[in-house]
Amino acid sequence: MKMMGSSRPLTWRTTLFALTVGITSMCVAFYYLFRKDEEEEEDDDIGIGRSQMAVIEVSVPRDVVARFIGRNGENIKQLQSSCKARLRFKDDSGDPSSDEPRVLIIRGSSVHVREAELVVQKALCQMPPVFEEVITVPEWAIGRIIGKGGSTINQLCKNTGAKIKVNSEATVSAEIRQITIRGSKEQIDSAMSKIEEIVETESERRDKQKTSVRPRSLPTSRFPLNSWFNIFVTHVESMEYFWAQLIDSNARELDIFTDEITQFYLKYNQTGNRELSVGDLVATKYTDGDDAFYRGRLLSVNGEMAVVQYLDYGDKVDVEFKDLFPLESHFCSFPFQAVRCRLSGIRVMQNDLGSEPLECVKSLIRCAEWVPVKAKLEKQVGDVYELQVVTQEGVAVADELQQRGFVEKI
């Protein structure tokens, strides 16, 4: 009679699987034997026999765990020694900010465990109660309180022993932020005092910055007199008015200076800007995807949007107010590069040609192309410089515009 389901010969895969399972099982067994021996050695250290072992669990409020353990574990070691029982907290893999209690495991003989439980409960009752205080601080101070990567607030918690939590959102007024502090009265008082010091220091810094970066008038000798010089035209405002940079050593250093500003503000901790007012100097990006930061002046605010004029280029751009940062005073020592200019000796003709005349001016003076054109100062009226401008090809811009019927000479 033929047997059904005859056995198959062992293959190398079957053998490998069996070896793998066997090795894994041995490793697990050795781990538990080692762990058991280790615990038994610990139990022997405090005089506990295996047959007398007892284990209980006690819930400990999370807020008092640190004080219960003590510095370098001094308190819990002293309790363990006096009770002749082993005390340790269960591994805590939950959220550190959770309010769930921690579990204390007490191991030892039945008598010592009961004795240790009473001592633990007594120690918990004698601990000062945990209080909670909610304070408000200006939104502009939050960055300094938190610090880079949370470094400042973590140090505050460590130094004061208090638990400090910053509300993730500003209040309805969008000008203040709530901070919750938990701990003993002494810990809360210490934390509040240190937070007040940070806010006061930041307020003084901001006041100093505001007084040191007030708008300044441009020097009268910005352009050389009685000679031709080269300029970059950075922005055309109208047929007559435009903004330009004098091509000198400062213009060549502007790129390096812009890199310094960008590196500073990419790491900037200050998150609040609600103290900014119209007329203040700011640092912000362009809105066309450029990652660099540039110097500007806040011209107006409308809700969440603001109008900024870039001081090294002259153009005005709509940006989100949240993307503005106060310009640090040390970034104001380098002269602002954009100068407001006017084509000398022309008057614009009235016409129905739409944007053609303006586009013609931009093309002739090579606006934002970083191609130099020649200029000569005729006169200065306030902060406006009236210039003769000649293209690289030697064409007088005013003459060309007159020939095309866009302006008349005066």
C-alpha positions in Angstrom: 0.0 0.0 0.0 1.4 3.3 -1.0 1.7 5.9 1.7 0.2 9.3 1.0 2.1 12.6 1.7 5.5 11.0 1.6 8.3 13.2 3.2 10.5 15.5 1.1 14.2 15.6 1.5 15.6 18.5 3.5 16.8 21.4 1.4 19.5 24.0 2.3 16.7 26.6 2.8 14.9 24.3 5.4 18.2 23.8 7.2 19.0 27.5 7.3 15.5 28.3 8.6 15.8 25.7 11.4 19.2 27.1 12.4 17.9 30.7 12.4 15.0 29.8 14.6 17.2 27.8 16.9 19.8 30.6 17.3 17.0 33.2 17.9 15.4 31.1 20.6 18.8 30.6 22.3 19.5 34.3 22.3 16.1 35.1 23.8 16.6 32.4 26.5 20.1 33.7 27.3 18.7 37.3 27.6 16.0 36.3 30.1 18.4 34.1 32.1 20.9 37.0 32.2 18.2 39.5 33.2 16.9 37.2 35.8 20.4 36.6 37.3 21.0 40.3 37.2 17.7 41.0 39.1 18.4 38.2 41.5 21.9 39.7 42.2 20.2 43.1 42.9 17.6 41.4 45.1 20.4 39.7 47.0 22.1 43.1 47.5 19.1 44.2 49.5 18.6 40.9 51.2 15.6 39.5 49.3 15.2 35.7 48.9 13.5 34.4 45.7 10.7 32.7 47.7 9.8 35.9 49.5 9.6 38.1 46.4 6.7 40.6 46.2 6.0 43.4 43.7 3.6 46.3 43.8 3.1 49.4 41.7 2.5 53.0 42.9 1.3 55.9 40.8 3.4 59.0 41.2 2.2 62.4 39.8 4.5 63.3 36.9 5.1 66.8 38.2 6.8 65.5 41.4 8.8 62.6 39.8 12.0 64.7 39.5 11.8 65.9 43.1 11.0 62.3 44.3 14.1 60.9 42.6 16.3 63.8 43.7 19.6 65.1 42.2 21.5 62.2 40.8 18.9 59.8 42.3 19.8 60.7 45.9 16.3 60.7 47.3 15.2 57.4 45.8 18.5 55.7 46.7 18.0 56.8 50.3 14.4 55.4 50.4 15.6 52.2 48.9 18.3 51.8 51.4 16.1 52.5 54.4 13.3 50.2 53.3 15.5 47.4 52.0 13.3 47.2 48.9 14.1 48.0 45.2 12.4 51.1 43.8 12.5 52.0 40.1 10.2 53.8 37.7 8.7 52.0 34.7 10.2 53.0 31.4 8.4 56.1 30.1 8.0 56.1 26.4 5.0 58.5 26.3 4.8 62.2 25.6 7.1 64.1 28.0 4.5 66.9 28.2 1.8 64.4 29.2 0.1 64.8 32.6 -0.3 61.0 33.0 1.3 59.7 36.3 4.5 57.7 36.2 4.4 54.1 37.7 6.9 53.3 40.5 7.6 49.6 40.9 8.5 48.4 44.4 10.2 44.9 44.6 11.3 43.1 47.7 10.0 40.9 50.5 6.3 41.2 51.4 7.2 43.0 54.7 9.7 45.4 53.1 7.4 46.1 50.1 4.5 47.1 52.5 6.9 49.2 54.5 8.3 50.8 51.4 4.8 51.6 50.1 4.0 53.5 53.3 7.3 55.4 53.2 6.7 56.3 49.5 3.2 57.5 50.2 4.4 59.6 53.2 7.1 61.2 51.1 4.7 62.1 48.3 2.3 63.7 50.8 5.1 65.7 52.3 6.1 67.2 49.0 5.0 70.8 48.4 1.9 71.0 46.2 2.2 71.8 42.5 0.8 75.1 41.4 0.1 76.5 38.0 0.5 80.1 36.8 -0.4 81.5 33.4 1.4 84.7 32.4 1.4 86.8 29.2 4.4 88.2 27.4 4.7 90.3 24.2 4.7 88.3 21.0 8.0 89.9 20.0 9.7 88.4 23.0 8.8 84.7 22.4 11.7 84.0 20.1 14.2 85.1 22.8 12.4 83.1 25.5 12.4 79.9 23.5 15.8 80.3 22.0 17.4 78.5 19.1 16.0 75.0 19.0 14.4 75.5 22.4 17.8 76.0 24.1 16.8 79.0 26.3 13.5 77.6 27.6 15.0 74.2 28.3 17.7 75.9 30.3 15.1 77.8 32.2 13.3 74.6 33.1 16.5 73.0 34.2 17.7 76.0 36.3 14.3 76.7 38.0 12.9 73.2 38.2 9.6 74.5 36.9 7.7 73.1 33.9 7.3 75.9 31.3 5.1 75.6 28.3 4.6 78.4 25.6 1.2 78.5 24.0 1.7 77.6 20.3 -0.6 80.5 19.1 -0.9 84.1 19.9 -4.1 85.5 21.7 -6.9 87.1 19.8 -5.1 90.4 19.8 -2.1 88.7 18.1 0.2 90.9 20.2 0.7 88.7 23.3 1.4 85.1 24.0 0.5 83.0 27.0 3.0 80.9 29.0 2.0 78.3 31.5 4.4 77.6 34.4 3.9 74.6 36.8 5.9 73.8 39.9 6.2 74.8 43.5 5.7 78.5 44.4 9.4 79.0 44.6 10.0 77.4 41.2 7.2 79.5 39.6 8.6 82.7 41.2 12.1 81.9 39.9 10.8 81.1 36.4 8.7 84.3 36.2 11.6 86.4 37.4 13.9 85.0 34.7 11.3 85.4 32.0 10.8 89.0 33.0 14.5 89.6 32.7 14.5 88.2 29.2 11.6 90.4 28.1 13.2 93.5 29.7 16.5 92.8 27.9 14.8 92.3 24.6 12.7 95.5 25.1 15.9 97.5 25.7 17.5 96.0 22.7 14.5 96.9 20.5 14.4 100.5 21.9 18.1 100.9 21.2 17.7 99.6 17.7 14.8 102.0 17.0 16.7 105.0 18.1 19.8 104.0 16.1 18.1 103.3 12.8 15.9 106.3 12.2 15.7 107.4 8.6 18.7 109.4 7.6 19.2 112.0 4.8 21.6 111.0 2.0 24.9 112.9 1.9 25.0 115.8 -0.6 28.2 114.5 -2.1 26.7 111.1 -3.1 27.5 111.8 -6.8 30.7 113.5 -7.9 30.4 117.1 -9.3 31.4 118.4 -12.7 32.4 115.0 -14.1 30.9 112.0 -15.8 30.5 108.8 -13.8 28.9 105.3 -14.2 25.7 104.2 -12.6 23.4 101.1 -12.5 19.8 101.9 -13.0 17.9 99.7 -10.5 14.3 100.8 -10.8 12.3 103.2 -13.1 9.5 105.0 -11.2 8.1 107.1 -14.1 9.2 108.8 -17.4 11.2 111.3 -15.4 12.2 109.6 -12.1 14.3 106.5 -11.5 16.6 104.9 -8.9 20.3 104.3 -9.4 23.5 103.0 -7.8 26.8 104.8 -8.2 29.3 102.2 -9.5 32.1 102.5 -6.9 33.6 100.3 -4.2 30.4 100.3 -2.2 28.4 99.0 -5.1 30.9 96.1 -5.5 30.7 95.3 -1.8 26.9 95.2 -1.8 26.7 91.6 -2.7 29.0 90.6 0.1 27.0 92.7 2.5 23.7 91.2 1.3 25.2 87.7 2.0 26.0 88.8 5.6 22.4 90.0 6.1 21.0 86.9 4.7 23.1 84.6 6.8 22.1 86.6 9.9 18.3 86.5 9.3 18.2 82.9 8.2 19.3 82.1 11.8 17.2 84.9 13.4 15.5 83.8 16.6 13.1 86.8 16.9 9.7 85.7 15.7 7.5 88.7 16.7 7.4 91.8 14.6 4.2 93.4 15.9 6.2 96.4 17.2 7.1 97.5 13.7 5.7 100.9 12.6 5.5 102.8 9.4 8.9 104.4 8.7 10.9 101.6 10.5 13.8 100.0 8.8 13.3 96.3 8.1 14.9 93.2 6.6 12.8 91.1 4.3 13.0 88.9 1.1 11.8 89.8 -2.4 8.6 88.1 -3.4 9.8 86.4 -6.5 11.4 83.4 -4.8 14.7 85.0 -4.0 16.0 83.6 -0.8 18.2 86.6 0.1 17.3 89.2 2.7 17.4 92.9 1.8 17.2 96.2 3.6 14.0 98.1 3.3 11.7 100.8 4.9 8.1 100.0 5.9 5.9 102.4 4.0 2.4 101.2 4.9 0.5 98.4 6.5 -2.9 97.1 5.4 -4.1 94.1 7.4 -1.7 91.2 6.9 0.1 93.0 4.0 2.7 95.7 3.9 4.4 97.9 1.4 8.2 98.0 1.6 10.7 100.1 -0.3 14.1 98.4 -0.8 16.7 100.9 0.2 19.5 99.5 -2.0 17.3 99.3 -5.2 14.5 101.8 -4.8 11.5 99.6 -5.9 8.4 99.2 -3.8 6.9 95.8 -3.2 3.9 94.3 -1.4 5.0 91.7 1.2 3.3 89.8 4.0 3.7 91.6 7.3 4.8 88.4 9.0 7.8 88.2 6.7 9.2 91.5 8.0 12.0 91.7 10.6 13.4 94.7 12.4 16.7 95.7 10.8 19.6 95.3 13.3 21.5 98.6 13.9 24.9 97.1 12.7 23.4 96.6 9.2 22.8 100.4 8.9 26.4 101.5 8.9 26.8 100.5 5.3 25.4 103.3 3.1 22.1 102.8 1.4 22.9 102.3 -2.3 19.8 103.4 -4.1 19.6 107.2 -5.0 16.4 108.8 -6.4 17.2 110.6 -9.7 15.5 112.6 -12.4 16.2 113.0 -16.1 17.4 116.5 -16.4 15.9 119.1 -18.7 12.7 117.3 -19.9 9.0 117.6 -19.5 6.8 114.6 -20.3 4.3 115.1 -23.2 0.7 114.0 -22.9 0.0 111.1 -25.2 -2.2 108.0 -25.5 0.7 105.6 -26.2 0.1 103.5 -23.0 3.2 101.8 -21.6 5.4 102.4 -24.7 7.1 105.6 -23.5 7.9 104.0 -20.1 9.2 100.8 -21.6 11.4 102.9 -23.9 13.0 104.7 -20.9 13.7 101.3 -19.2 15.3 100.0 -22.4 17.5 103.1 -23.0 18.9 103.3 -19.4 19.1 99.5 -19.1 16.9 99.2 -16.0 17.7 96.2 -13.7 20.1 94.8 -16.4 23.2 95.6 -14.4 24.7 97.3 -17.5 26.4 100.6 -16.7 25.3 103.9 -18.2 27.1 107.3 -18.0 25.6 110.1 -16.0 26.5 113.7 -15.0 25.0 115.6 -12.1 23.2 118.9 -13.1 21.8 119.8 -9.8 20.3 118.4 -6.6 16.8 119.3 -5.2 16.4 117.8 -1.8 17.2 114.1 -2.0 16.7 114.0 -5.8 19.6 114.2 -8.2 18.9 115.6 -11.6 21.2 113.8 -14.1 22.1 113.8 -17.8 22.2 110.2 -18.9 24.0 108.7 -21.9 23.7 105.1 -23.1 26.7 102.9 -23.7 26.4 103.7 -27.3 26.8 107.4 -26.6 23.1 108.3 -27.1 21.7 111.0 -24.9 18.6 109.6 -23.3 16.7 113.0 -23.2 17.5 113.6 -26.9 16.2 110.2 -27.9 13.0 110.6 -25.9 12.4 114.0 -27.6 13.0 112.6 -31.1 10.4 109.9 -30.4 7.9 112.5 -29.2 7.6 111.3 -25.6 9.1 114.5 -24.0 10.1 118.0 -24.8 13.3 119.7 -23.7 13.1 122.6 -21.3 
